[in-house]
Amino acid sequence: QQPVQSPQAVILREGEDAVINCSSSKALYSVHWYRQKHGEAPVFLMILLKGGEQKGHEKISASFNEKKQQSSLYLTASQLSYSGTYFCGTELNFGNEKLTFGTGTRLTIIP
Amino acid sequence: EPEVTQTPSHQVTQMGQEVILRCVPISNHLYFYWYRQILGQKVEFLVSFYNNEISEKSEIFDDQFSVERPDGSNFTLKIRSTKLEDSAMYFCASRADRISYEQYFGPGTRLTVT
């Protein structure tokens, strides 16, 4: 069963913050976050392993709430380059080898 | 910087024809994947491949699909008898090893079945 992402789309002005959520009905081993720009391949942003750790990548960070089986991606002081579709990919077990992607969140940053 | 490459970038084929999509993963990577993305939709897992065998496959990956690593560099996806609904972007990805989580995606092959 695929993870559910929210919101489906968001429009921000440059410099504003955004939060993208990814929820699963199943217990997860990991959550992967990818960004895909129009017509391009997905690009890996970061991975969250079960344990509730938070990670950061420049002004993009993420957390994983193991109790809720939910991961959130935080984009602070958004830049034009952040525009794209963000996908979370979930993995049920270590070595499971199957990444199930959510439906994506389209982020548009306007000047 | 090493990257995954895919050929062709665009393939047009008639329904019922066989197609082979080719990928060259990053050198020394051990895990290989195929995904597809129907226009405007999410990325869907097809198959993972390690140590010259399939390690996991999705329900999409039926008998019409096969993968092969014919030599030390190429990784191919074959669709035996294409259907209209096979039209999609097909991405190949590779991963370095068991403890490295990042999957590096290729630029994709757009398959159009007419």
gemmi code that builds the backbone of each chain (N, CA, C; Angstrom):
import gemmi

chains = {
    "A": [
        ("GLN", (0.845, -1.193, 0.000), (0.000, 0.000, 0.000), (0.883, 1.247, 0.000)),
        ("GLN", (0.529, 2.165, -0.868), (1.409, 3.308, -1.053), (1.242, 4.313, 0.079)),
        ("PRO", (2.314, 5.028, 0.420), (2.208, 6.077, 1.416), (1.368, 7.235, 0.879)),
        ("VAL", (0.774, 7.975, 1.786), (-0.077, 9.108, 1.425), (0.662, 10.404, 1.709)),
        ("GLN", (0.747, 11.250, 0.728), (1.424, 12.526, 0.902), (0.410, 13.657, 0.973)),
        ("SER", (0.765, 14.656, 1.771), (-0.065, 15.862, 1.840), (0.833, 17.069, 2.077)),
        ("PRO", (0.485, 18.226, 1.523), (-0.608, 18.422, 0.575), (-0.236, 17.865, -0.803)),
        ("GLN", (-1.196, 17.890, -1.707), (-0.914, 17.434, -3.072), (-0.121, 18.486, -3.831)),
        ("ALA", (-0.402, 19.734, -3.519), (0.290, 20.830, -4.189), (0.338, 22.024, -3.255)),
        ("VAL", (1.387, 22.811, -3.415), (1.507, 24.027, -2.611), (2.253, 25.076, -3.424)),
        ("ILE", (1.794, 26.306, -3.279), (2.458, 27.429, -3.948), (2.973, 28.369, -2.874)),
        ("LEU", (4.236, 28.708, -2.965), (4.863, 29.576, -1.974), (5.547, 30.742, -2.657)),
        ("ARG", (5.676, 31.809, -1.919), (6.545, 32.888, -2.377), (7.956, 32.580, -1.881)),
        ("GLU", (8.903, 33.033, -2.625), (10.308, 32.856, -2.255), (10.524, 33.341, -0.822)),
        ("GLY", (11.201, 32.514, -0.028), (11.480, 32.885, 1.356), (10.510, 32.299, 2.364)),
        ("GLU", (9.374, 31.773, 1.876), (8.406, 31.171, 2.796), (8.789, 29.729, 3.112)),
        ("ASP", (8.148, 29.195, 4.154), (8.436, 27.836, 4.597), (7.324, 26.884, 4.170)),
        ("ALA", (7.674, 25.606, 4.064), (6.674, 24.601, 3.712), (6.961, 23.309, 4.462)),
        ("VAL", (5.891, 22.560, 4.695), (6.014, 21.233, 5.302), (5.247, 20.250, 4.429)),
        ("ILE", (5.908, 19.150, 4.103), (5.278, 18.098, 3.307), (5.260, 16.836, 4.151)),
        ("ASN", (4.103, 16.209, 4.224), (3.954, 15.034, 5.062), (3.802, 13.757, 4.245)),
        ("CYS", (4.249, 12.666, 4.842), (4.180, 11.352, 4.218), (3.765, 10.359, 5.285)),
        ("SER", (2.618, 9.717, 5.096), (2.091, 8.810, 6.117), (1.914, 7.411, 5.556)),
        ("SER", (2.186, 6.459, 6.416), (2.026, 5.063, 6.016), (1.140, 4.337, 7.012)),
        ("SER", (0.383, 3.374, 6.504), (-0.452, 2.556, 7.383), (0.335, 1.348, 7.898)),
        ("LYS", (1.538, 1.164, 7.372), (2.366, 0.034, 7.784), (3.603, 0.525, 8.517)),
        ("ALA", (4.148, -0.342, 9.358), (5.379, -0.009, 10.070), (6.524, 0.074, 9.065)),
        ("LEU", (7.279, 1.121, 9.158), (8.331, 1.379, 8.179), (9.719, 1.181, 8.767)),
        ("TYR", (10.627, 0.779, 7.899), (12.044, 0.768, 8.275), (12.684, 2.107, 7.915)),
        ("SER", (12.299, 2.648, 6.779), (12.921, 3.895, 6.349), (11.989, 4.689, 5.452)),
        ("VAL", (12.269, 5.977, 5.385), (11.580, 6.880, 4.459), (12.640, 7.623, 3.662)),
        ("HIS", (12.510, 7.581, 2.359), (13.439, 8.281, 1.468), (12.710, 9.469, 0.866)),
        ("TRP", (13.393, 10.577, 0.746), (12.801, 11.748, 0.097), (13.556, 12.067, -1.187)),
        ("TYR", (12.771, 12.302, -2.247), (13.326, 12.636, -3.554), (12.633, 13.890, -4.076)),
        ("ARG", (13.349, 14.629, -4.907), (12.765, 15.766, -5.604), (12.910, 15.516, -7.099)),
        ("GLN", (11.854, 15.776, -7.825), (11.883, 15.593, -9.272), (11.441, 16.885, -9.944)),
        ("LYS", (12.316, 17.417, -10.763), (11.948, 18.591, -11.541), (11.323, 18.099, -12.849)),
        ("HIS", (10.533, 18.944, -13.445), (9.762, 18.571, -14.622), (10.669, 18.027, -15.723)),
        ("GLY", (10.368, 16.825, -16.185), (11.120, 16.237, -17.285), (12.465, 15.662, -16.879)),
        ("GLU", (12.732, 15.601, -15.590), (14.024, 15.084, -15.139), (13.836, 13.862, -14.246)),
        ("ALA", (14.942, 13.239, -13.905), (14.897, 12.074, -13.023), (14.786, 12.518, -11.565)),
        ("PRO", (14.222, 11.694, -10.713), (14.213, 12.003, -9.284), (15.628, 12.098, -8.730)),
        ("VAL", (15.818, 13.008, -7.808), (17.116, 13.192, -7.166), (16.955, 12.977, -5.665)),
        ("PHE", (17.813, 12.140, -5.129), (17.755, 11.800, -3.709), (18.062, 13.023, -2.850)),
        ("LEU", (17.243, 13.223, -1.810), (17.482, 14.306, -0.856), (18.047, 13.751, 0.450)),
        ("MET", (17.326, 12.830, 1.054), (17.787, 12.258, 2.307), (16.966, 11.030, 2.675)),
        ("ILE", (17.476, 10.299, 3.652), (16.787, 9.119, 4.151), (16.622, 9.239, 5.657)),
        ("LEU", (15.489, 8.811, 6.147), (15.220, 8.742, 7.572), (15.010, 7.280, 7.945)),
        ("LEU", (15.746, 6.836, 8.946), (15.579, 5.469, 9.415), (14.701, 5.462, 10.653)),
        ("LYS", (14.078, 4.342, 10.934), (13.235, 4.277, 12.126), (14.111, 4.557, 13.343)),
        ("GLY", (13.539, 5.286, 14.269), (14.315, 5.746, 15.419), (14.028, 7.215, 15.665)),
        ("GLY", (13.281, 7.817, 14.735), (12.823, 9.177, 14.945), (13.869, 10.254, 14.757)),
        ("GLU", (14.947, 9.946, 14.055), (15.990, 10.951, 13.909), (15.550, 12.028, 12.914)),
        ("GLN", (16.184, 13.147, 13.035), (15.936, 14.255, 12.126), (17.213, 14.517, 11.350)),
        ("LYS", (17.042, 14.821, 10.073), (18.225, 15.079, 9.258), (18.087, 16.403, 8.553)),
        ("GLY", (19.187, 16.940, 8.155), (19.159, 18.221, 7.466), (20.026, 18.219, 6.241)),
        ("HIS", (19.616, 19.046, 5.294), (20.360, 19.181, 4.034), (20.187, 20.616, 3.602)),
        ("GLU", (21.146, 21.463, 3.907), (21.043, 22.907, 3.691), (19.798, 23.395, 4.424)),
        ("LYS", (18.836, 23.966, 3.720), (17.640, 24.473, 4.384), (16.482, 23.495, 4.274)),
        ("ILE", (16.789, 22.261, 3.958), (15.777, 21.229, 3.865), (16.100, 20.186, 4.930)),
        ("SER", (15.132, 19.892, 5.772), (15.333, 18.894, 6.818), (14.110, 17.994, 6.873)),
        ("ALA", (14.224, 16.903, 7.593), (13.108, 15.957, 7.674), (13.149, 15.240, 9.004)),
        ("SER", (11.998, 14.743, 9.379), (11.882, 13.963, 10.605), (11.048, 12.731, 10.335)),
        ("PHE", (11.157, 11.766, 11.231), (10.393, 10.523, 11.101), (9.814, 10.181, 12.459)),
        ("ASN", (8.507, 10.192, 12.554), (7.814, 9.833, 13.781), (7.400, 8.375, 13.681)),
        ("GLU", (8.141, 7.538, 14.416), (7.922, 6.100, 14.299), (6.561, 5.678, 14.849)),
        ("LYS", (6.100, 6.373, 15.879), (4.802, 6.023, 16.465), (3.675, 6.264, 15.489)),
        ("LYS", (3.779, 7.347, 14.757), (2.721, 7.693, 13.807), (3.002, 7.134, 12.412)),
        ("GLN", (4.200, 6.592, 12.186), (4.631, 6.154, 10.856), (4.468, 7.293, 9.855)),
        ("GLN", (4.953, 8.418, 10.267), (4.846, 9.615, 9.439), (6.183, 10.334, 9.371)),
        ("SER", (6.514, 10.773, 8.172), (7.705, 11.587, 7.982), (7.276, 12.943, 7.457)),
        ("SER", (8.001, 13.957, 7.879), (7.723, 15.306, 7.409), (8.985, 15.916, 6.827)),
        ("LEU", (8.829, 16.586, 5.720), (9.941, 17.278, 5.063), (9.729, 18.771, 5.257)),
        ("TYR", (10.737, 19.445, 5.788), (10.634, 20.866, 6.087), (11.535, 21.647, 5.130)),
        ("LEU", (10.935, 22.607, 4.455), (11.702, 23.485, 3.573), (11.600, 24.901, 4.140)),
        ("THR", (12.716, 25.433, 4.563), (12.714, 26.764, 5.161), (13.331, 27.782, 4.207)),
        ("ALA", (12.777, 28.980, 4.260), (13.268, 30.083, 3.424), (13.423, 29.614, 1.982)),
        ("SER", (12.319, 29.138, 1.429), (12.360, 28.465, 0.125), (12.979, 29.337, -0.967)),
        ("GLN", (13.670, 28.659, -1.864), (14.307, 29.310, -3.008), (13.611, 28.843, -4.278)),
        ("LEU", (13.779, 29.587, -5.344), (13.164, 29.220, -6.629), (13.577, 27.809, -7.049)),
        ("SER", (14.806, 27.440, -6.711), (15.326, 26.128, -7.118), (14.636, 24.971, -6.396)),
        ("TYR", (13.865, 25.271, -5.385), (13.169, 24.212, -4.659), (11.919, 23.721, -5.396)),
        ("SER", (11.521, 24.425, -6.410), (10.323, 24.025, -7.160), (10.503, 22.634, -7.738)),
        ("GLY", (9.444, 21.865, -7.720), (9.480, 20.508, -8.251), (8.453, 19.659, -7.531)),
        ("THR", (8.457, 18.383, -7.835), (7.558, 17.455, -7.156), (8.377, 16.629, -6.173)),
        ("TYR", (7.916, 16.584, -4.951), (8.602, 15.860, -3.893), (7.893, 14.533, -3.644)),
        ("PHE", (8.672, 13.482, -3.683), (8.139, 12.146, -3.432), (8.787, 11.564, -2.184)),
        ("CYS", (7.972, 10.914, -1.378), (8.563, 10.088, -0.334), (8.508, 8.647, -0.833)),
        ("GLY", (9.507, 7.895, -0.476), (9.553, 6.480, -0.813), (9.748, 5.708, 0.475)),
        ("THR", (8.955, 4.681, 0.676), (9.032, 3.963, 1.939), (9.549, 2.542, 1.751)),
        ("GLU", (10.228, 2.088, 2.766), (10.813, 0.749, 2.768), (10.357, 0.060, 4.037)),
        ("LEU", (9.844, -1.159, 3.904), (9.268, -1.833, 5.067), (10.326, -2.480, 5.955)),
        ("ASN", (11.326, -3.059, 5.335), (12.354, -3.754, 6.109), (13.718, -3.462, 5.516)),
        ("PHE", (14.723, -3.559, 6.322), (16.087, -3.435, 5.835), (16.339, -4.557, 4.840)),
        ("GLY", (16.796, -4.189, 3.672), (17.061, -5.190, 2.653), (15.835, -5.620, 1.881)),
        ("ASN", (14.715, -4.952, 2.124), (13.482, -5.303, 1.436), (13.582, -5.069, -0.057)),
        ("GLU", (14.395, -4.098, -0.441), (14.685, -3.818, -1.845), (13.509, -3.278, -2.638)),
        ("LYS", (12.425, -2.935, -1.997), (11.298, -2.375, -2.741), (10.944, -1.026, -2.132)),
        ("LEU", (11.118, 0.008, -2.923), (10.794, 1.359, -2.483), (9.425, 1.715, -3.058)),
        ("THR", (8.478, 2.002, -2.156), (7.132, 2.361, -2.602), (6.971, 3.867, -2.475)),
        ("PHE", (6.706, 4.523, -3.592), (6.631, 5.974, -3.595), (5.209, 6.465, -3.361)),
        ("GLY", (5.120, 7.632, -2.726), (3.840, 8.303, -2.565), (3.456, 9.019, -3.848)),
        ("THR", (2.306, 9.633, -3.827), (1.759, 10.272, -5.028), (2.408, 11.614, -5.338)),
        ("GLY", (3.210, 12.111, -4.449), (3.957, 13.321, -4.737), (3.277, 14.600, -4.270)),
        ("THR", (4.096, 15.597, -4.010), (3.616, 16.938, -3.662), (4.284, 17.924, -4.603)),
        ("ARG", (3.459, 18.617, -5.377), (4.022, 19.581, -6.328), (4.235, 20.910, -5.623)),
        ("LEU", (5.473, 21.353, -5.571), (5.826, 22.615, -4.917), (6.214, 23.642, -5.970)),
        ("THR", (5.537, 24.762, -5.936), (5.843, 25.859, -6.860), (6.267, 27.069, -6.046)),
        ("ILE", (7.448, 27.562, -6.335), (7.955, 28.761, -5.660), (7.877, 29.916, -6.644)),
        ("ILE", (7.243, 30.970, -6.241), (7.141, 32.145, -7.108), (7.935, 33.311, -6.518)),
        ("PRO", (8.479, 34.160, -7.382), (9.319, 35.264, -6.881), (8.503, 36.241, -6.043)),
    ],
    "B": [
        ("GLU", (31.443, 13.669, -12.253), (30.756, 12.828, -11.271), (30.093, 11.657, -11.995)),
        ("PRO", (30.241, 10.451, -11.461), (29.640, 9.282, -12.114), (28.120, 9.423, -12.188)),
        ("GLU", (27.534, 8.899, -13.263), (26.098, 8.971, -13.387), (25.555, 7.737, -14.094)),
        ("VAL", (24.277, 7.502, -13.890), (23.589, 6.415, -14.573), (23.156, 6.929, -15.941)),
        ("THR", (23.417, 6.139, -16.970), (22.986, 6.550, -18.306), (21.964, 5.561, -18.847)),
        ("GLN", (21.091, 6.053, -19.707), (20.046, 5.215, -20.283), (19.903, 5.511, -21.769)),
        ("THR", (19.662, 4.449, -22.525), (19.406, 4.609, -23.956), (18.275, 3.683, -24.378)),
        ("PRO", (17.471, 4.087, -25.364), (17.443, 5.427, -25.940), (16.729, 6.401, -25.003)),
        ("SER", (16.723, 7.661, -25.335), (16.001, 8.627, -24.517), (14.505, 8.547, -24.811)),
        ("HIS", (14.185, 8.187, -26.060), (12.777, 8.059, -26.438), (12.656, 6.885, -27.400)),
        ("GLN", (11.684, 6.007, -27.126), (11.449, 4.848, -27.967), (9.965, 4.810, -28.315)),
        ("VAL", (9.717, 4.741, -29.613), (8.323, 4.598, -30.063), (8.186, 3.211, -30.666)),
        ("THR", (7.175, 2.480, -30.265), (6.995, 1.126, -30.766), (5.523, 0.830, -30.968)),
        ("GLN", (5.261, -0.174, -31.771), (3.861, -0.550, -32.000), (3.453, -1.612, -30.995)),
        ("MET", (2.199, -1.616, -30.658), (1.644, -2.585, -29.730), (2.003, -3.999, -30.190)),
        ("GLY", (2.433, -4.811, -29.246), (2.786, -6.186, -29.563), (4.254, -6.399, -29.874)),
        ("GLN", (4.972, -5.309, -30.077), (6.397, -5.429, -30.378), (7.213, -5.576, -29.097)),
        ("GLU", (8.387, -6.119, -29.239), (9.322, -6.253, -28.114), (10.228, -5.026, -28.059)),
        ("VAL", (10.498, -4.574, -26.864), (11.452, -3.470, -26.701), (12.473, -3.835, -25.637)),
        ("ILE", (13.656, -3.311, -25.805), (14.715, -3.467, -24.805), (15.204, -2.084, -24.425)),
        ("LEU", (15.101, -1.782, -23.153), (15.591, -0.513, -22.640), (16.932, -0.778, -21.959)),
        ("ARG", (17.869, 0.078, -22.237), (19.231, -0.167, -21.752), (19.666, 0.862, -20.725)),
        ("CYS", (20.460, 0.394, -19.807), (20.952, 1.230, -18.717), (22.406, 0.857, -18.448)),
        ("VAL", (23.212, 1.860, -18.167), (24.555, 1.606, -17.674), (24.630, 2.206, -16.279)),
        ("PRO", (24.576, 1.360, -15.251), (24.638, 1.866, -13.872), (26.006, 2.455, -13.567)),
        ("ILE", (26.111, 3.089, -12.431), (27.387, 3.633, -11.991), (28.334, 2.469, -11.709)),
        ("SER", (29.542, 2.619, -12.199), (30.538, 1.571, -12.051), (30.743, 1.216, -10.571)),
        ("ASN", (30.861, -0.047, -10.277), (31.068, -0.581, -8.926), (29.820, -0.580, -8.058)),
        ("HIS", (28.716, -0.104, -8.594), (27.475, -0.245, -7.842), (27.018, -1.695, -7.931)),
        ("LEU", (26.325, -2.146, -6.881), (25.957, -3.554, -6.811), (24.459, -3.817, -6.945)),
        ("TYR", (23.647, -2.787, -6.689), (22.195, -2.975, -6.707), (21.595, -2.162, -7.853)),
        ("PHE", (20.670, -2.768, -8.553), (20.102, -2.123, -9.732), (18.584, -2.218, -9.686)),
        ("TYR", (17.948, -1.196, -10.237), (16.493, -1.087, -10.147), (15.910, -0.559, -11.456)),
        ("TRP", (14.677, -0.953, -11.700), (13.876, -0.327, -12.743), (12.589, 0.204, -12.109)),
        ("TYR", (12.248, 1.432, -12.506), (10.999, 2.068, -12.090), (10.303, 2.578, -13.344)),
        ("ARG", (9.009, 2.796, -13.228), (8.327, 3.467, -14.325), (7.453, 4.581, -13.758)),
        ("GLN", (7.196, 5.552, -14.613), (6.356, 6.676, -14.212), (5.449, 7.038, -15.382)),
        ("ILE", (4.183, 6.716, -15.222), (3.201, 7.138, -16.216), (3.052, 8.649, -16.096)),
        ("LEU", (2.865, 9.307, -17.230), (2.865, 10.765, -17.276), (1.974, 11.382, -16.203)),
        ("GLY", (2.581, 12.230, -15.384), (1.820, 12.948, -14.368), (1.528, 12.159, -13.110)),
        ("GLN", (2.030, 10.927, -13.045), (1.737, 10.087, -11.882), (3.003, 9.815, -11.069)),
        ("LYS", (2.847, 8.976, -10.076), (3.985, 8.724, -9.182), (4.948, 7.725, -9.809)),
        ("VAL", (6.105, 7.645, -9.212), (7.115, 6.676, -9.620), (6.734, 5.314, -9.038)),
        ("GLU", (6.759, 4.281, -9.880), (6.369, 2.937, -9.438), (7.557, 1.975, -9.544)),
        ("PHE", (7.783, 1.239, -8.491), (8.836, 0.234, -8.474), (8.471, -0.935, -9.390)),
        ("LEU", (9.431, -1.375, -10.177), (9.218, -2.560, -10.997), (9.995, -3.746, -10.453)),
        ("VAL", (11.319, -3.559, -10.326), (12.156, -4.702, -9.984), (13.477, -4.233, -9.409)),
        ("SER", (14.042, -5.061, -8.529), (15.397, -4.827, -8.047), (16.242, -6.049, -8.384)),
        ("PHE", (17.525, -5.834, -8.543), (18.418, -6.869, -9.077), (19.733, -6.788, -8.339)),
        ("TYR", (20.183, -7.927, -7.852), (21.447, -7.976, -7.120), (22.087, -9.327, -7.318)),
        ("ASN", (23.376, -9.343, -7.498), (24.109, -10.598, -7.622), (23.541, -11.474, -8.742)),
        ("ASN", (23.209, -10.816, -9.835), (22.726, -11.486, -11.039), (21.385, -12.183, -10.894)),
        ("GLU", (20.599, -11.715, -9.949), (19.248, -12.253, -9.871), (18.277, -11.217, -9.323)),
        ("ILE", (17.015, -11.427, -9.606), (15.984, -10.532, -9.116), (15.843, -10.727, -7.614)),
        ("SER", (15.891, -9.624, -6.858), (15.729, -9.731, -5.415), (14.315, -9.353, -4.979)),
        ("GLU", (13.665, -8.535, -5.779), (12.297, -8.138, -5.445), (11.621, -7.658, -6.722)),
        ("LYS", (10.333, -7.927, -6.853), (9.601, -7.400, -8.002), (8.186, -7.041, -7.582)),
        ("SER", (7.590, -6.123, -8.326), (6.238, -5.691, -8.010), (5.239, -6.491, -8.837)),
        ("GLU", (3.980, -6.259, -8.538), (2.916, -6.955, -9.269), (2.846, -6.496, -10.720)),
        ("ILE", (3.415, -5.329, -10.999), (3.449, -4.835, -12.377), (4.383, -5.701, -13.224)),
        ("PHE", (5.426, -6.158, -12.603), (6.489, -6.909, -13.291), (6.017, -8.332, -13.531)),
        ("ASP", (5.204, -8.505, -14.586), (4.682, -9.839, -14.871), (5.566, -10.550, -15.900)),
        ("ASP", (5.025, -11.611, -16.480), (5.827, -12.436, -17.390), (6.248, -11.711, -18.665)),
        ("GLN", (5.642, -10.590, -18.922), (6.018, -9.820, -20.116), (7.342, -9.065, -19.917)),
        ("PHE", (7.743, -8.947, -18.675), (8.950, -8.198, -18.357), (10.092, -9.141, -17.989)),
        ("SER", (11.293, -8.745, -18.342), (12.466, -9.468, -17.874), (13.629, -8.494, -17.763)),
        ("VAL", (14.572, -8.825, -16.917), (15.770, -8.006, -16.775), (16.989, -8.887, -16.931)),
        ("GLU", (18.055, -8.228, -17.333), (19.276, -8.973, -17.578), (20.475, -8.057, -17.394)),
        ("ARG", (21.543, -8.652, -16.945), (22.816, -7.930, -16.895), (23.768, -8.745, -17.759)),
        ("PRO", (23.729, -8.492, -19.055), (24.440, -9.364, -19.998), (25.962, -9.300, -19.900)),
        ("ASP", (26.471, -8.187, -19.398), (27.917, -8.063, -19.242), (28.171, -7.288, -17.955)),
        ("GLY", (29.377, -6.831, -17.754), (29.679, -6.168, -16.490), (29.180, -4.744, -16.363)),
        ("SER", (28.592, -4.218, -17.445), (28.219, -2.812, -17.376), (26.738, -2.543, -17.669)),
        ("ASN", (26.135, -3.291, -18.582), (24.761, -2.986, -18.971), (23.734, -3.685, -18.093)),
        ("PHE", (22.589, -3.047, -17.979), (21.451, -3.616, -17.248), (20.227, -3.313, -18.100)),
        ("THR", (19.547, -4.367, -18.560), (18.475, -4.141, -19.528), (17.113, -4.554, -18.985)),
        ("LEU", (16.108, -3.882, -19.499), (14.713, -4.236, -19.223), (14.070, -4.573, -20.560)),
        ("LYS", (13.514, -5.771, -20.656), (12.858, -6.195, -21.882), (11.353, -6.317, -21.634)),
        ("ILE", (10.602, -5.769, -22.549), (9.145, -5.966, -22.529), (8.821, -6.766, -23.776)),
        ("ARG", (8.304, -7.963, -23.606), (8.167, -8.892, -24.729), (7.114, -8.458, -25.735)),
        ("SER", (5.957, -8.119, -25.275), (4.853, -7.767, -26.163), (4.174, -6.534, -25.580)),
        ("THR", (4.570, -5.386, -26.095), (4.144, -4.146, -25.464), (2.639, -3.893, -25.627)),
        ("LYS", (2.091, -3.259, -24.598), (0.684, -2.857, -24.609), (0.639, -1.332, -24.538)),
        ("LEU", (-0.512, -0.782, -24.888), (-0.663, 0.671, -24.835), (-0.358, 1.212, -23.439)),
        ("GLU", (-0.782, 0.466, -22.424), (-0.598, 0.930, -21.040), (0.849, 0.839, -20.553)),
        ("ASP", (1.739, 0.291, -21.386), (3.166, 0.289, -21.033), (3.814, 1.634, -21.343)),
        ("SER", (3.096, 2.503, -22.009), (3.635, 3.831, -22.305), (3.916, 4.565, -21.003)),
        ("ALA", (5.159, 4.968, -20.825), (5.581, 5.595, -19.578), (7.040, 6.008, -19.704)),
        ("MET", (7.517, 6.682, -18.689), (8.949, 6.946, -18.565), (9.519, 5.828, -17.708)),
        ("TYR", (10.574, 5.220, -18.168), (11.217, 4.135, -17.435), (12.559, 4.625, -16.916)),
        ("PHE", (12.713, 4.533, -15.604), (13.951, 4.966, -14.965), (14.730, 3.758, -14.464)),
        ("CYS", (16.010, 3.802, -14.701), (16.930, 2.843, -14.116), (17.609, 3.544, -12.940)),
        ("ALA", (17.921, 2.809, -11.911), (18.633, 3.381, -10.768), (19.665, 2.374, -10.269)),
        ("SER", (20.705, 2.882, -9.642), (21.684, 1.982, -9.035), (22.059, 2.484, -7.650)),
        ("ARG", (22.530, 1.557, -6.875), (22.897, 1.836, -5.486), (24.221, 1.153, -5.224)),
        ("ALA", (25.056, 1.811, -4.425), (26.434, 1.331, -4.292), (26.535, -0.034, -3.614)),
        ("ASP", (25.962, -0.134, -2.430), (26.105, -1.374, -1.673), (25.013, -1.455, -0.619)),
        ("ARG", (25.075, -2.482, 0.198), (23.993, -2.762, 1.138), (23.791, -1.649, 2.165)),
        ("ILE", (24.875, -0.977, 2.539), (24.751, 0.039, 3.585), (24.569, 1.449, 3.036)),
        ("SER", (24.641, 1.595, 1.749), (24.403, 2.904, 1.126), (22.961, 2.963, 0.667)),
        ("TYR", (22.218, 3.941, 1.137), (20.794, 3.977, 0.855), (20.430, 4.729, -0.416)),
        ("GLU", (21.282, 5.651, -0.831), (20.916, 6.506, -1.948), (20.850, 5.743, -3.255)),
        ("GLN", (19.740, 5.901, -3.949), (19.607, 5.345, -5.288), (19.810, 6.479, -6.276)),
        ("TYR", (20.675, 6.245, -7.230), (20.972, 7.229, -8.253), (20.161, 6.880, -9.499)),
        ("PHE", (19.338, 7.818, -9.911), (18.461, 7.578, -11.049), (19.098, 8.056, -12.350)),
        ("GLY", (18.827, 7.312, -13.409), (19.210, 7.751, -14.740), (18.188, 8.744, -15.275)),
        ("PRO", (18.449, 9.303, -16.447), (17.576, 10.334, -17.015), (16.255, 9.798, -17.552)),
        ("GLY", (16.171, 8.467, -17.712), (14.924, 7.860, -18.154), (14.839, 7.621, -19.646)),
        ("THR", (13.997, 6.662, -20.004), (13.631, 6.403, -21.398), (12.127, 6.563, -21.509)),
        ("ARG", (11.715, 7.455, -22.389), (10.272, 7.616, -22.600), (9.825, 6.587, -23.632)),
        ("LEU", (8.972, 5.668, -23.219), (8.445, 4.642, -24.110), (7.027, 5.020, -24.521)),
        ("THR", (6.830, 5.090, -25.821), (5.499, 5.380, -26.362), (5.051, 4.183, -27.180)),
        ("VAL", (3.947, 3.588, -26.791), (3.391, 2.439, -27.508), (2.165, 2.901, -28.280)),
        ("THR", (2.193, 2.672, -29.584), (1.071, 3.141, -30.422), (0.250, 1.981, -30.953)),
    ],
}
model = gemmi.Model(1)
for chain_id, residues in chains.items():
    chain = gemmi.Chain(chain_id)
    for i, (resn, *xyz) in enumerate(residues, 1):
        res = gemmi.Residue()
        res.name, res.seqid = resn, gemmi.SeqId(i, " ")
        for name, pos in zip(("N", "CA", "C"), xyz):
            atom = gemmi.Atom()
            atom.name, atom.element = name, gemmi.Element(name[0])
            atom.pos, atom.b_iso = gemmi.Position(*pos), 0.0
            res.add_atom(atom)
        chain.add_residue(res)
    model.add_chain(chain)
structure = gemmi.Structure()
structure.add_model(model)
structure.setup_entities()
